[in-house]
């Protein structure tokens, strides 16, 4: 039975999950709508659509697993169920970080203005960079799958007296968790490095514009300032997301601590919920469609009110 604080945290996490699903569904819907109209997707639209779909799957998986763990934890006890959940988690989590990394690299190559020949070479070969990242993703998935396969063979789990009993030491559990998510950590480091370099480039450009006397009157300067804010929020939210996942992983070692699990779940959902709306506001196409939908909803509401009167 959940306590009052645990119930409140679960309600907050569920609300975040619903908002995250709605926001990312909208992004995916706009991507599919553009594809049906133009019969093709731009690189940004493809990355945003893939990121939105992976986030939807991630939110559904996390919130479903959370409710099962709370209401009927015995369903998670069989070893084959744990193995299948681990495979699904590897694919969804790595795709989520992989698309986010691609988005960061795309904006980096599009906006950054470092005078370096390597950067100029990368800008002319964006498709090669994309194929390289696809190869990294496949290698990461194969490595993670092999770790999970070995882990499920070497470990035996029993469910007794409403607590998990592991035939592995805590150190082995932590090592398995780290190796399983090695690809996620690697993509996260790449994404964080790219975002920081991009922020440095945008900050330097902003500084130069101010020294030249243009100030904030330049439209490009305003766009760069907006991009810096979006990137900073993205980094902060993603770090919080990883903190929440780490807290949930710690709960494997403290199985009866539902309060800590709920707290980690609440932090985890901040990223897919908030960042989807940040992307909608920052992307001109998504913002345009959202404003159009809101206007249509207002018009239909007015019509209903007139019919009622």
DRENRO-722365 format. One record per residue (C-alpha): residue in one letter; x, y, z. Coordinates in nm, 4 decimals. Example, Ala and Ser with C-alpha at 12.3 -4.5 7.8 and 13.67 -1.06 7.14 Angstrom:
2
residu	u	v	w
a	1.2300	-0.4500	0.7800
s	1.3670	-0.1060	0.7140
end
This chain:
309
residu	u	v	w
x	0.0000	0.0000	0.0000
x	0.1372	0.3387	-0.0989
x	0.1742	0.6192	0.1504
x	0.0515	0.9747	0.0990
x	0.3859	1.1097	-0.0295
x	0.4349	0.8092	-0.2572
x	0.0831	0.8538	-0.3972
x	0.1489	1.2211	-0.4686
x	0.4774	1.1414	-0.6446
x	0.3065	0.8696	-0.8493
x	0.0334	1.1151	-0.9515
x	0.2938	1.3723	-1.0555
x	0.4908	1.1107	-1.2513
x	0.1731	0.9919	-1.4254
x	0.0798	1.3495	-1.5185
x	0.4294	1.4066	-1.6573
x	0.4031	1.0835	-1.8547
x	0.0677	1.1860	-2.0065
x	0.1998	1.5302	-2.1027
x	0.5144	1.3749	-2.2475
x	0.3120	1.1327	-2.4582
x	0.0863	1.4130	-2.5840
x	0.3765	1.6447	-2.6703
x	0.5815	1.3785	-2.8464
x	0.2736	1.2425	-3.0260
x	0.2170	1.5910	-3.1659
x	0.5783	1.6080	-3.2902
x	0.5479	1.2648	-3.4526
x	0.2104	1.3611	-3.6035
x	0.3582	1.6722	-3.7669
x	0.6446	1.4618	-3.9042
x	0.4069	1.2054	-4.0567
x	0.1863	1.4847	-4.1913
x	0.4836	1.6484	-4.3638
x	0.5862	1.3128	-4.5089
x	0.2397	1.2429	-4.6533
x	0.2298	1.5898	-4.8082
x	0.5856	1.6085	-4.9460
x	0.6605	1.2336	-4.9794
x	0.9929	1.2966	-4.8020
x	1.1336	1.4196	-4.4729
x	1.4153	1.6602	-4.4099
x	1.6972	1.5462	-4.1823
x	1.5676	1.7571	-3.8937
x	1.2108	1.6301	-3.9380
x	1.3327	1.2694	-3.9510
x	1.5412	1.3121	-3.6349
x	1.2602	1.4907	-3.4482
x	1.0066	1.2262	-3.5508
x	1.2360	0.9423	-3.4489
x	1.3168	1.1148	-3.1204
x	0.9472	1.1665	-3.0471
x	0.8578	0.8025	-3.1219
x	1.1434	0.6709	-2.9072
x	1.0339	0.8979	-2.6215
x	0.6741	0.7765	-2.6474
x	0.7943	0.4155	-2.6218
x	1.0273	0.5080	-2.3348
x	0.7496	0.6787	-2.1365
x	0.5046	0.3919	-2.1913
x	0.7643	0.1378	-2.0866
x	0.8674	0.3249	-1.7715
x	0.5158	0.4083	-1.6509
x	0.3886	0.0553	-1.7225
x	0.6822	-0.1035	-1.5423
x	0.6322	0.1365	-1.2497
x	0.2643	0.0442	-1.2036
x	0.3397	-0.3275	-1.2359
x	0.6216	-0.2987	-0.9832
x	0.3886	-0.1225	-0.7382
x	0.0628	-0.3136	-0.7890
x	0.1763	-0.6613	-0.8917
x	0.5545	-0.7033	-0.8643
x	0.5374	-1.0825	-0.8946
x	0.4742	-1.0379	-1.2678
x	0.8324	-0.9156	-1.3029
x	0.9854	-1.2120	-1.1233
x	1.0391	-1.4670	-1.4072
x	1.3880	-1.4578	-1.5551
x	1.2598	-1.4555	-1.9150
x	1.0442	-1.1484	-1.8391
x	1.3474	-0.9679	-1.6994
x	1.5457	-1.0634	-2.0098
x	1.2802	-0.9341	-2.2521
x	1.2401	-0.6103	-2.0541
x	1.6179	-0.5632	-2.0621
x	1.6278	-0.6057	-2.4409
x	1.3402	-0.3606	-2.4879
x	1.5040	-0.1105	-2.2519
x	1.8361	-0.1309	-2.4406
x	1.6732	-0.0642	-2.7799
x	1.4427	0.2159	-2.6643
x	1.6909	0.3979	-2.4394
x	1.9743	0.3832	-2.6910
x	1.7519	0.5000	-2.9765
x	1.6321	0.7869	-2.7589
x	1.9854	0.9070	-2.6813
x	2.1021	0.8320	-3.0373
x	1.8365	1.0565	-3.1939
x	1.9118	1.3291	-2.9389
x	2.2823	1.3020	-3.0266
x	2.2020	1.3281	-3.3976
x	1.9920	1.6378	-3.3339
x	2.2753	1.8018	-3.1415
x	2.5314	1.7158	-3.4108
x	2.3018	1.8439	-3.6870
x	2.2570	2.1808	-3.5184
x	2.6287	2.1876	-3.4376
x	2.7291	2.1427	-3.8035
x	2.4623	2.3845	-3.9202
x	2.5274	2.6726	-3.6784
x	2.8820	2.6485	-3.5444
x	3.1441	2.8726	-3.7066
x	3.4797	2.7495	-3.5762
x	3.7477	2.8193	-3.8435
x	3.8827	2.4631	-3.8627
x	3.9332	2.2413	-4.1680
x	3.7920	1.9334	-3.9881
x	3.4655	2.1188	-3.9262
x	3.4460	2.2285	-4.2901
x	3.5062	1.8668	-4.3967
x	3.2281	1.7415	-4.1668
x	2.9834	2.0048	-4.2906
x	3.0301	1.8820	-4.6459
x	2.9861	1.5188	-4.5433
x	2.6835	1.5147	-4.3142
x	2.5603	1.1858	-4.4611
x	2.8904	1.0161	-4.3740
x	2.8599	1.1402	-4.0156
x	2.5058	1.0012	-4.0010
x	2.6154	0.6595	-4.1346
x	2.9009	0.6540	-3.8829
x	2.6535	0.7129	-3.5999
x	2.4295	0.4353	-3.7356
x	2.7279	0.2005	-3.7220
x	2.8045	0.3081	-3.3652
x	2.4426	0.2406	-3.2697
x	2.4458	-0.1109	-3.4162
x	2.7745	-0.1974	-3.2432
x	2.6427	-0.0589	-2.9158
x	2.3226	-0.2651	-2.9434
x	2.5163	-0.5858	-3.0192
x	2.7489	-0.5280	-2.7249
x	2.4608	-0.4542	-2.4863
x	2.2634	-0.7589	-2.6059
x	2.5625	-0.9850	-2.5400
x	2.6003	-0.8415	-2.1885
x	2.2303	-0.9002	-2.1104
x	2.2474	-1.2515	-2.2503
x	2.5462	-1.3341	-2.0327
x	2.3869	-1.1675	-1.7306
x	2.0642	-1.3678	-1.7595
x	2.2603	-1.6907	-1.7941
x	2.4864	-1.6250	-1.4954
x	2.2252	-1.4824	-1.2605
x	1.9207	-1.6460	-1.1046
x	1.6432	-1.4403	-0.9530
x	1.3885	-1.5580	-0.7007
x	1.0929	-1.3708	-0.5633
x	1.0421	-1.4489	-0.1940
x	0.8646	-1.2669	0.0845
x	0.7909	-0.9589	-0.1315
x	1.1591	-0.8856	-0.1924
x	1.4045	-0.9566	-0.4727
x	1.6734	-1.2141	-0.3935
x	1.9737	-1.1937	-0.6251
x	2.2399	-1.4591	-0.6607
x	2.4706	-1.1751	-0.7645
x	2.6597	-0.9363	-0.5433
x	2.5769	-0.5680	-0.5475
x	2.9064	-0.4981	-0.7176
x	2.8205	-0.7417	-0.9983
x	2.4776	-0.5821	-1.0408
x	2.6296	-0.2358	-1.0725
x	2.8885	-0.3629	-1.3219
x	2.6188	-0.5313	-1.5326
x	2.4093	-0.2143	-1.5281
x	2.7051	-0.0013	-1.6375
x	2.8057	-0.2379	-1.9189
x	2.4459	-0.2733	-2.0385
x	2.4079	0.1046	-2.0653
x	2.7564	0.1704	-2.2007
x	2.6128	0.2796	-2.5349
x	2.3743	0.5221	-2.3646
x	2.6610	0.6753	-2.1665
x	2.8800	0.7023	-2.4785
x	2.6129	0.8783	-2.6849
x	2.5354	1.1032	-2.3895
x	2.9008	1.2100	-2.3622
x	2.9126	1.2846	-2.7359
x	2.5890	1.4820	-2.7174
x	2.7057	1.6758	-2.4115
x	3.0387	1.7609	-2.5788
x	2.8667	1.8770	-2.8977
x	2.6152	2.0881	-2.7044
x	2.8903	2.2553	-2.5023
x	3.0927	2.3317	-2.8178
x	2.7831	2.4726	-2.9823
x	2.7054	2.6884	-2.6784
x	3.0648	2.8181	-2.6826
x	3.0350	2.9035	-3.0516
x	2.7006	3.0787	-3.0075
x	2.8267	3.2669	-2.7016
x	3.1360	3.3832	-2.8922
x	2.9226	3.5010	-3.1835
x	2.6933	3.6841	-2.9437
x	2.9951	3.8458	-2.7810
x	3.1327	3.9612	-3.1150
x	2.7998	4.1118	-3.2146
x	2.7858	4.3106	-2.8910
x	3.1438	4.4340	-2.9329
x	3.0659	4.5419	-3.2886
x	2.7798	4.7544	-3.1601
x	2.4984	4.5510	-3.3110
x	2.3713	4.4383	-2.9721
x	2.0498	4.2452	-2.9646
x	1.9048	4.4298	-3.2613
x	2.0438	4.1720	-3.4989
x	1.7897	3.8994	-3.5722
x	2.0612	3.6356	-3.6027
x	2.1889	3.7357	-3.2624
x	1.8416	3.6824	-3.1122
x	1.8211	3.3427	-3.2766
x	2.1583	3.2460	-3.1297
x	2.0576	3.3564	-2.7806
x	1.7396	3.1506	-2.8125
x	1.9435	2.8505	-2.9275
x	2.1742	2.8823	-2.6255
x	1.8739	2.8779	-2.3900
x	1.7276	2.5722	-2.5646
x	2.0581	2.3850	-2.5473
x	2.1138	2.4695	-2.1808
x	1.7642	2.3518	-2.0924
x	1.8234	2.0377	-2.2966
x	2.1458	1.9566	-2.1076
x	1.9889	2.0210	-1.7669
x	1.6802	1.8114	-1.8430
x	1.8864	1.5257	-1.9831
x	2.1114	1.5191	-1.6763
x	1.8011	1.5079	-1.4556
x	1.6704	1.2229	-1.6713
x	1.9865	1.0210	-1.6136
x	1.9764	1.0978	-1.2429
x	1.6205	0.9629	-1.2268
x	1.7190	0.6455	-1.4127
x	2.0181	0.6003	-1.1810
x	1.7928	0.6383	-0.8749
x	1.5516	0.3795	-1.0172
x	1.8459	0.1454	-1.0742
x	1.9587	0.1924	-0.7139
x	1.6118	0.0739	-0.6091
x	1.7098	-0.2717	-0.7377
x	1.9472	-0.2843	-0.4417
x	1.6820	-0.1393	-0.2061
x	1.3661	-0.3171	-0.3304
x	1.1322	-0.2025	-0.0530
x	1.2082	0.1689	-0.0886
x	0.9024	0.2766	-0.2903
x	0.9489	0.6420	-0.1946
x	1.2945	0.6566	-0.3534
x	1.1623	0.4755	-0.6606
x	0.8749	0.7254	-0.6982
x	1.1132	1.0173	-0.6591
x	1.3419	0.8795	-0.9301
x	1.0438	0.8155	-1.1572
x	0.9236	1.1754	-1.1159
x	1.2663	1.3123	-1.2097
x	1.2959	1.0732	-1.5043
x	0.9767	1.1985	-1.6704
x	1.0768	1.5671	-1.6553
x	1.2934	1.5331	-1.9661
x	1.0500	1.3670	-2.2132
x	0.7676	1.5892	-2.0873
x	0.9289	1.9344	-2.0770
x	1.1732	1.9019	-2.3646
x	0.9026	1.8012	-2.6116
x	0.7246	2.1326	-2.5483
x	1.0555	2.3205	-2.5671
x	1.1128	2.1681	-2.9112
x	0.7620	2.2659	-3.0199
x	0.8201	2.6284	-2.9157
x	1.1716	2.6415	-3.0625
x	1.0933	2.4821	-3.3999
x	0.9126	2.7164	-3.6387
x	0.7240	2.4381	-3.8190
x	0.6019	2.2724	-3.4987
x	0.5077	2.6079	-3.3478
x	0.3155	2.7070	-3.6598
x	0.1106	2.3858	-3.6601
x	0.0438	2.4084	-3.2846
x	-0.0822	2.7674	-3.3170
x	-0.3040	2.6631	-3.6078
x	-0.4529	2.3760	-3.4062
x	-0.5155	2.6031	-3.1067
x	-0.6953	2.8553	-3.3292
x	-0.9145	2.5810	-3.4731
x	-0.9985	2.4578	-3.1238
x	-1.0941	2.8104	-3.0158
x	-1.3130	2.8558	-3.3227
x	-1.4896	2.5239	-3.2644
x	-1.5403	2.6145	-2.8984
x	-1.6973	2.9482	-2.9969
x	-1.9268	2.7723	-3.2421
x	-2.0398	2.5289	-2.9744
x	-2.1075	2.8173	-2.7363
x	-2.3161	2.9990	-3.0019
x	-2.5146	2.6850	-3.0740
x	-2.5791	2.6355	-2.7029
x	-2.7136	2.9886	-2.6645
end
